[in-house]
Amino acid sequence: IKSNGWYVFWMGTDAGSVYIFDLKTYSYGGVSYYFYGDSVALRGIAEIVSDDKIRKEMWQEWLINHFPGGATDPNYTLIRFVGEDATIYIDGDFAHEKI
């Protein structure tokens, strides 16, 4: 849904999804992205955000296709991921960085 810089991400998912089930058990996770041979893989902490004020702030109109109840739909759940370290591969060079 949104990013703050290159290592903080906000994602939306259904309250009953496997992601939410897993996060209730273990909050450490990863996010990766790839672009024409270059990639960044992040490891960090993911948290379930259920605060109604934040859910409304993060709401985007296209989400109505997945959550017909809008920003207050009980199935609309946010995940906030904050990367703690990164493996970066750009132009054939690797780097491992603590964020």
Protein Blocks (a to p, Z undefined) as FASTA:
>chain_A
ZZehjlbccddddfkbmklmmmmmomcdcddddeehiacdddddddddfbfklmmmmpcf
klmmmmmnljmlmklccdddddfbdcddeehiacdddZZ
